[in-house]
């Protein structure tokens, strides 16, 4: 029987570890133990284990017999496949929207993206969130809940590297220029896929050098 409050604690630990992975505070390949996490979070091992197995099921962690846990290494082949699938889903959504009258469903997006340069957001983290919301709204507006569900799953799985796309100022500028139509959407996703591979490898290299220096 689950201890009272264990589910809430497990949820908190889950969110913190996932945030650490997304922000590269926990690097791919990093090993750790349940005791390490429990000590940092000031909780028992029960909610920690629940959180870790949930992250393992979602593909973020690996469990090692008698040797703890590790962050799953980045698999760029899998990420490429996910980006390709995202492109198919979003292009299908755009085509369906263009066949109807999308203005009402997408009216809110115009206030965010169709703005003069001086009114555009420049903070990478904020633009990353806005861009993610843009794509989610675009797909949801197509009116197919299964399409939206699949897209949400893909977005979650590529988020670990996709947000790195917004660490470069020129990519932030390009994002405002790219949200126009199917052709530009395709180019936007293809460029993003290429950029996050380069940025991820560079960030990992710097992080490992920093870790060795300490």
C-alpha positions in Angstrom: 0.0 0.0 0.0 1.4 3.4 -1.0 2.4 5.7 1.8 0.2 8.7 2.3 1.6 11.6 0.3 4.0 9.4 -1.6 2.4 10.1 -4.9 2.7 13.8 -4.5 6.4 13.5 -3.4 7.1 11.2 -6.3 5.5 13.7 -8.7 7.7 16.5 -7.3 10.9 14.4 -7.6 9.8 13.4 -11.2 9.4 17.0 -12.3 12.7 18.0 -10.7 14.7 15.2 -12.3 13.1 15.9 -15.7 13.9 19.6 -15.4 17.5 18.7 -14.6 17.7 16.5 -17.7 16.1 19.1 -20.0 18.4 21.9 -18.7 21.5 19.6 -18.9 22.1 19.8 -15.2 22.0 16.0 -15.5 24.0 15.2 -18.5 23.3 12.2 -20.8 25.3 9.2 -19.4 25.5 10.6 -15.9 25.2 7.8 -13.2 23.5 8.3 -9.9 21.9 6.3 -7.1 18.5 6.4 -5.5 20.2 7.5 -2.3 21.7 10.5 -4.1 18.3 11.7 -5.3 16.6 11.0 -1.9 19.3 13.0 -0.1 19.1 16.0 -2.4 15.3 16.0 -2.4 15.0 15.3 1.4 12.6 12.4 0.9 12.6 8.7 1.4 13.6 6.2 -1.4 10.0 5.2 -2.0 8.8 8.3 -3.9 12.3 8.5 -5.5 12.0 5.0 -6.9 8.5 5.7 -8.2 9.7 8.8 -10.0 12.8 7.1 -11.4 10.8 4.1 -12.8 8.3 6.5 -14.4 11.2 8.4 -16.1 12.7 5.1 -17.2 9.4 4.0 -18.8 9.3 7.4 -20.7 12.8 6.8 -22.0 14.8 9.4 -20.1 16.7 7.1 -17.7 18.3 3.6 -17.7 18.4 1.3 -14.7 21.5 -0.8 -14.1 21.4 -4.0 -12.0 23.3 -3.4 -8.8 24.8 -0.2 -10.1 22.1 2.5 -9.9 20.7 4.7 -12.6 21.9 6.8 -15.5 20.5 9.4 -17.9 19.9 7.8 -21.2 22.5 8.9 -23.9 21.2 11.1 -26.7 20.3 8.9 -29.7 20.4 11.3 -32.7 19.0 8.7 -35.1 15.9 8.4 -32.9 15.6 12.2 -32.6 15.9 12.5 -36.4 13.0 10.0 -36.8 10.9 12.0 -34.3 11.6 15.3 -36.1 10.6 13.6 -39.4 7.3 12.4 -37.8 6.7 15.8 -36.3 7.1 17.4 -39.7 4.5 15.0 -41.2 2.0 15.7 -38.5 2.4 19.5 -38.6 2.3 19.7 -42.4 -0.9 17.5 -42.4 -2.4 19.9 -39.8 -1.5 23.0 -41.9 -3.0 21.4 -45.0 -6.2 20.6 -43.1 -6.4 24.1 -41.7 -5.9 25.7 -45.1 -8.8 23.7 -46.4 -11.1 25.4 -43.9 -11.3 28.6 -42.0 -8.5 28.7 -39.4 -8.6 32.4 -38.5 -10.8 31.9 -35.4 -8.7 29.0 -34.0 -5.4 30.8 -34.6 -6.4 34.3 -33.8 -4.4 34.2 -30.5 -1.2 33.3 -32.3 -1.3 36.4 -34.4 -1.0 38.5 -31.3 2.2 36.7 -30.3 3.9 36.1 -33.7 2.7 38.8 -36.1 4.3 41.7 -34.2 6.9 44.3 -35.2 10.5 43.5 -34.3 10.6 45.8 -31.3 7.7 43.8 -29.7 9.2 40.4 -30.2 10.4 38.3 -27.2 14.2 37.9 -27.0 14.6 35.6 -24.0 15.5 32.1 -25.4 13.6 30.2 -22.7 10.4 32.2 -23.2 10.6 32.0 -27.0 11.1 28.2 -26.7 7.8 28.0 -24.7 6.0 30.2 -27.1 7.2 28.3 -30.1 6.1 25.0 -28.5 2.7 26.5 -27.8 2.5 27.7 -31.4 3.0 24.3 -32.8 0.7 22.6 -30.3 -2.1 25.2 -31.1 -1.6 24.7 -34.8 -2.0 20.9 -34.6 -4.9 21.2 -32.1 -6.7 23.6 -34.4 -6.9 20.9 -37.1 -9.6 19.3 -35.0 -8.1 15.8 -34.8 -7.5 14.8 -31.1 -5.5 11.7 -32.0 -3.2 13.9 -34.2 -2.8 16.3 -31.3 -2.0 13.5 -28.8 0.7 12.0 -31.1 2.2 15.5 -31.6 2.2 16.1 -27.8 4.1 12.8 -27.2 6.7 13.7 -29.9 7.1 17.2 -28.5 7.8 15.8 -25.0 10.4 13.4 -26.3 12.4 15.9 -28.3 12.2 18.7 -25.8 15.5 17.8 -24.2 17.4 19.0 -27.3 14.8 21.2 -29.0 15.1 24.0 -26.4 18.8 24.2 -27.1 17.7 25.6 -30.5 16.8 28.8 -28.8 20.2 29.4 -27.2 21.4 31.2 -30.4 19.9 34.7 -31.0 19.7 34.2 -34.8 17.5 31.1 -34.3 15.1 33.2 -32.1 14.9 35.8 -34.9 14.3 33.0 -37.5 11.5 31.5 -35.5 9.5 34.7 -35.8 10.0 34.6 -39.6 9.3 30.9 -40.0 5.8 30.5 -38.8 4.0 31.1 -42.1 2.9 28.1 -44.2 3.7 24.5 -44.9 6.8 25.1 -46.9 8.4 27.4 -44.3 7.2 25.0 -41.6 9.1 22.2 -43.2 12.3 24.2 -43.6 11.9 25.4 -40.0 11.8 21.9 -38.6 14.6 20.6 -40.8 16.9 23.5 -39.8 16.0 23.0 -36.1 16.8 19.3 -36.4 20.2 20.1 -37.8 20.9 22.9 -35.3 20.0 21.0 -32.2 22.4 18.1 -33.1 25.3 20.6 -33.4 24.4 22.5 -30.3 23.8 19.4 -28.2 27.2 18.0 -29.1 28.9 21.3 -28.3 27.1 21.7 -25.0 27.9 18.2 -24.0 31.6 18.8 -24.8 31.7 22.0 -22.8 29.9 20.4 -19.9 32.2 17.5 -19.7 35.2 19.8 -19.8 33.7 21.8 -17.0 33.1 18.6 -15.0 36.7 17.5 -15.5 38.0 20.9 -14.4 36.1 20.6 -11.1 
